[in-house]
Amino acid sequence: MSYLRLMGANDFDVVVAGAGLAGATLAVALARGGLRVALVDPQPFEAQTAAAFDGRASAISYAPFRIWRTLGVAERLAEAQPINGMVVTEGAPSSAAPRLPSPAWIGFELSDLDGVDAGEPLGWMIENRHARAALAEAVAEAGVTVIAPATVESVEPDAAGATVRLAGGAPLRAALVAAADGRDSALRRAAGIDVTGWDYEQSALVATVSHERPHEGVARQVFLPSGPLAVLPLTGNRSSLVWTEAPERAKALASVAPEAFASLLLRRIGGALGAVTLEGPRWTHALRLQLAEQHVGERLALVGDAACSVHPLAGQGLNLGLKDAAALAETLVDAARLGEDIGLAAVLHRYARRRRFDAATLAAATDGLRRIYAERNPSVRAVRGAGVALANGFGPARRFFAREAGGAAGAAPRLLRGLPL
Ligand SMILES: Cc1cc2nc3c(=O)[nH]c(=O)nc-3n(C[C@H](O)[C@H](O)[C@H](O)COP(=O)(O)OP(=O)(O)OC[C@H]3O[C@@H](n4cnc5c(N)ncnc54)[C@H](O)[C@@H]3O)c2cc1C
């Protein structure tokens, strides 16, 4: 069936529900590919770029970062810190013992990426507020219609398209709706798509610290019995913390005096960065693993956390969302160029096939890592230490992990290879 429609002011090729980092990236990619796009979000768009909106910083691996480079988002970032190396260490097992990093470590560096990726760092650390501001500019420049504040209340698919009903606006028509409405996606639920997963009964405390000594662009992750603690390099002598603890402990850490916080932190990360000072507010995020049982429904495609939400220990959640955006944009733009109806099941299944395996593998891998590092049994710990030492000493294994984490493994969409749509 050929795809030819007359378009009115409320008619779009794609309505993207959710202007988070994944949804906004998708909207820019689709519009750059020549599709007519509406981006809908309950939050006023400008509010998302305020410093107090989201205190997180995201580690974006080198391949997903190419999406932002190709779409003209990267050049609008106020600042971005290259990640030149990663060091993963293990903390002491007993809560009574001083929790200094142990020698059971694995390290990645630039040489773990072969010639294909020459000149790129392992990844970039970007404060979410800067990413949101850069995306807001790119959304405007790409000609995306932003409808915010407005909430997508329902999607009614039919043979010719879908009617999208909004709280706070006139109904829209589109060939396809992209649900980028986050982990608790109402659109996914309304489409009857179930999820598998569980609550981790852990919270991640997020804060920014400044420190005496430079981080040299090295991302540090300390696995402690209570959960992983990541110290991720930001521009200047600053780092972003993602400190996983039991929810009540994370809450206490969020309110303890800044000096006490700094001293608790130093006990866990050791003195490599010198004295540390808390900068600005602290946030806590409840953690859950969740994978949608399908990536697509009737005239509906799930993107970002709506499709898959993982533990932040490997810094991969947004990377997954960016890869979803790149794969969906390529699938839809190519289908539209061939004159296909972009909302048909046959087209959507091409997207699902491209993303399903990556999402399921990453969900299992992050969950497995979390479990294996939470293990207190001495025999399991000994086997794990030996495995890590082996992987660290064996270049091909290290390179395999670096390329997987970098998002360059498998058949990549054009945007992930730095090519335009
Ligand atoms: C502590 C922590 C640290 C992290 N660190 C990293 C990292 O270093 N690297 C990494 O890759 N990932 C990281 N992540 C994961 C990453 O933050 C998420 O995967 C990512 O932000 C998800 O983006 P999203 O756009 O899919 O969803 P969201 O950011 O949840 O956006 C969803 C949007 O949908 C809107 N919405 C909701 N309902 C509706 C509706 N009915 N209609 C329209 N819009 C709607 C919401 O207002 C919101 O703007 C981390 C996560 C946590 C918790």
The ligand as a MOL file (V3000), in Angstrom:
LIG
                    3D

  0  0  0     0  0            999 V3000
M  V30 BEGIN CTAB
M  V30 COUNTS 53 58 0 0 0
M  V30 BEGIN ATOM
M  V30 1 C 20.8550 7.8790 38.8080 0
M  V30 2 C 20.8330 7.5980 37.3450 0
M  V30 3 C 21.9780 7.7710 36.5840 0
M  V30 4 C 21.9610 7.4870 35.2280 0
M  V30 5 N 23.1210 7.6140 34.5200 0
M  V30 6 C 23.1240 7.2740 33.2090 0
M  V30 7 C 24.3270 7.3700 32.4340 0
M  V30 8 O 25.3880 7.7500 32.9360 0
M  V30 9 N 24.2890 6.9980 31.1260 0
M  V30 10 C 23.1420 6.5430 30.5480 0
M  V30 11 O 23.1550 6.1990 29.3610 0
M  V30 12 N 21.9840 6.4640 31.2510 0
M  V30 13 C 21.9540 6.8170 32.5590 0
M  V30 14 N 20.7800 6.7520 33.2580 0
M  V30 15 C 19.5330 6.3690 32.5720 0
M  V30 16 C 18.9120 7.5780 31.8730 0
M  V30 17 O 18.8420 8.6840 32.7240 0
M  V30 18 C 17.5270 7.2330 31.3490 0
M  V30 19 O 17.6180 6.0260 30.6320 0
M  V30 20 C 17.0010 8.3230 30.4280 0
M  V30 21 O 16.9790 9.5670 31.0710 0
M  V30 22 C 15.5920 7.9650 29.9500 0
M  V30 23 O 15.1620 8.9640 29.0500 0
M  V30 24 P 13.7300 8.8610 28.3720 0
M  V30 25 O 13.6480 10.0510 27.4890 0
M  V30 26 O 13.4940 7.5090 27.8090 0
M  V30 27 O 12.6880 8.9750 29.5830 0
M  V30 28 P 12.3770 10.1590 30.6020 0
M  V30 29 O 13.5660 10.9780 30.8790 0
M  V30 30 O 11.6830 9.5090 31.7560 0
M  V30 31 O 11.3570 11.0940 29.8190 0
M  V30 32 C 9.9960 10.7590 29.6580 0
M  V30 33 C 9.2500 12.0220 29.2850 0
M  V30 34 O 7.9020 11.6600 28.9720 0
M  V30 35 C 7.0260 12.6470 29.4880 0
M  V30 36 N 5.6980 12.0190 29.6350 0
M  V30 37 C 5.2460 11.2100 30.6170 0
M  V30 38 N 3.9760 10.8510 30.3680 0
M  V30 39 C 3.6080 11.4340 29.1980 0
M  V30 40 C 2.4240 11.4340 28.4070 0
M  V30 41 N 1.3250 10.7410 28.7750 0
M  V30 42 N 2.3950 12.1720 27.2610 0
M  V30 43 C 3.4990 12.8470 26.8480 0
M  V30 44 N 4.6430 12.8590 27.5620 0
M  V30 45 C 4.7090 12.1660 28.7100 0
M  V30 46 C 7.6900 13.0500 30.8110 0
M  V30 47 O 7.2740 14.3370 31.2280 0
M  V30 48 C 9.1750 13.0490 30.4090 0
M  V30 49 O 9.6150 14.2990 29.9350 0
M  V30 50 C 20.7710 7.0280 34.6200 0
M  V30 51 C 19.6030 6.8830 35.3680 0
M  V30 52 C 19.6350 7.1470 36.7280 0
M  V30 53 C 18.3730 6.9670 37.5380 0
M  V30 END ATOM
M  V30 BEGIN BOND
M  V30 1 1 1 2
M  V30 2 1 2 3
M  V30 3 2 2 52
M  V30 4 2 3 4
M  V30 5 1 4 5
M  V30 6 1 4 50
M  V30 7 2 5 6
M  V30 8 1 6 7
M  V30 9 1 6 13
M  V30 10 2 7 8
M  V30 11 1 7 9
M  V30 12 1 9 10
M  V30 13 2 10 11
M  V30 14 1 10 12
M  V30 15 2 12 13
M  V30 16 1 13 14
M  V30 17 1 14 15
M  V30 18 1 14 50
M  V30 19 1 15 16
M  V30 20 1 16 17
M  V30 21 1 16 18
M  V30 22 1 18 19
M  V30 23 1 18 20
M  V30 24 1 20 21
M  V30 25 1 20 22
M  V30 26 1 22 23
M  V30 27 1 23 24
M  V30 28 2 24 25
M  V30 29 1 24 26
M  V30 30 1 24 27
M  V30 31 1 27 28
M  V30 32 2 28 29
M  V30 33 1 28 30
M  V30 34 1 28 31
M  V30 35 1 31 32
M  V30 36 1 32 33
M  V30 37 1 33 34
M  V30 38 1 33 48
M  V30 39 1 34 35
M  V30 40 1 35 36
M  V30 41 1 35 46
M  V30 42 1 36 37
M  V30 43 1 36 45
M  V30 44 2 37 38
M  V30 45 1 38 39
M  V30 46 1 39 40
M  V30 47 2 39 45
M  V30 48 1 40 41
M  V30 49 2 40 42
M  V30 50 1 42 43
M  V30 51 2 43 44
M  V30 52 1 44 45
M  V30 53 1 46 47
M  V30 54 1 46 48
M  V30 55 1 48 49
M  V30 56 2 50 51
M  V30 57 1 51 52
M  V30 58 1 52 53
M  V30 END BOND
M  V30 END CTAB
M  END
